[in-house]
Amino acid sequence: MHLVVAFRQGLPKAVLSDGQSVAIEFRWARRQYDLLPAMAADLVSRRVNVLTAAAGEPSALRAKREEAMQE
């Protein structure tokens, strides 16, 4: 959860504001890694501009793979 707090604190530094210039949606797999492909595919299909995931985690790797498949 500390990553979410840090992310939100950094938004003003990028001249962004949650709910005004950006919409932030969270997805949590809670270690249910079998959910990741569908979660990543859903976000990619929405054509989001930015998709972030915890670095090195299975979620980050799956998001990257899903995005590459959509190109």
Secondary structure as GFF3:
##gff-version 3
##sequence-region A 1 71
A	DSSP	alpha_helix	2	10	.	.	.	ID=ss1
A	DSSP	three_ten_helix	12	14	.	.	.	ID=ss2
A	DSSP	three_ten_helix	33	35	.	.	.	ID=ss3
A	DSSP	alpha_helix	36	45	.	.	.	ID=ss4
A	DSSP	alpha_helix	58	70	.	.	.	ID=ss5
###
